[in-house]
């Protein structure tokens, strides 16, 4: 497994056009765009191009119920609070495996 980092929403959008990603952990507090907007753009592009859809999960220091709902409306499968925990990754792997069966 390879891990790539993007510091901005724009950078994430550029990376997704060069490589397919099974998982994306999306910080909601990016400096240039909201994580939900980046998620919507990624999924829209993947659908338009016939690419496999990434399993996208939000990662935020603090998630309000409204933010969590906005994440799901944007197409994210999960929304987690920092710090990142092993259980979150295990849950994402299980989710991805169930989608591919």
ROKELUM-352224 format. One line per 2 residues: number of its first residue (from 0); their letters; for each residue x, y, z of C-alpha. Coordinates in steps of 0.25 Angstrom, whole numbers, m for minus. Example, Ala and Ser with C-alpha at 12.3 -4.5 7.8 and 13.67 -1.06 7.14 Angstrom:
<nodes>
0 = AS = 49,m18,31; 55,m4,29
</nodes>
This chain:
<nodes>
0 = XX = 0,0,0; 5,14,m4
2 = XX = 1,27,4; 1,40,m3
4 = XX = m1,54,4; m8,66,m2
6 = XX = m7,79,6; m19,86,m1
8 = XX = m31,83,m8; m26,87,m22
10 = XX = m14,77,m20; m23,66,m16
12 = XX = m31,68,m29; m18,68,m37
14 = XX = m13,55,m31; m27,48,m33
16 = XX = m25,51,m48; m12,44,m48
18 = XX = m15,31,m40; m27,23,m35
20 = XX = m28,23,m20; m36,12,m12
22 = XX = m37,21,1; m36,36,3
24 = XX = m35,42,17; m41,56,15
26 = XX = m37,67,25; m49,76,26
28 = XX = m40,88,29; m32,90,16
30 = XX = m26,104,14; m33,106,0
32 = XX = m46,98,0; m55,91,9
34 = XX = m53,76,10; m67,73,6
36 = XX = m65,81,m7; m53,74,m11
38 = XX = m60,61,m8; m71,65,m18
40 = XX = m61,69,m28; m53,56,m27
42 = XX = m66,47,m28; m71,56,m40
44 = XX = m58,54,m47; m57,39,m45
46 = XX = m71,37,m50; m69,46,m62
48 = XX = m57,39,m66; m62,25,m63
50 = XX = m51,23,m52; m53,14,m39
52 = XX = m60,22,m28; m51,24,m16
54 = XX = m55,21,m2; m55,35,4
56 = XX = m55,38,19; m55,51,26
58 = XX = m45,54,37; m46,66,46
60 = XX = m42,71,59; m57,74,63
62 = XX = m69,69,56; m82,75,59
64 = XX = m95,67,55; m97,77,43
66 = XX = m83,75,38; m84,60,39
68 = XX = m97,61,31; m91,70,21
70 = XX = m80,60,19; m90,49,16
72 = XX = m97,58,6; m84,61,m1
74 = XX = m82,46,m3; m73,42,8
76 = XX = m75,28,14; m70,31,28
78 = XX = m67,43,37; m57,42,48
80 = XX = m51,51,58; m36,53,60
82 = XX = m27,46,64; m27,35,54
84 = XX = m29,22,60; m26,8,56
86 = XX = m41,4,57; m44,15,47
88 = XX = m35,9,36; m40,m5,39
90 = XX = m54,0,37; m51,6,24
92 = XX = m44,m7,19; m57,m15,23
94 = XX = m65,m4,16; m57,m5,3
96 = XX = m57,m20,3; m72,m21,4
98 = XX = m74,m11,m7; m65,m19,m16
100 = X = m72,m33,m14
</nodes>
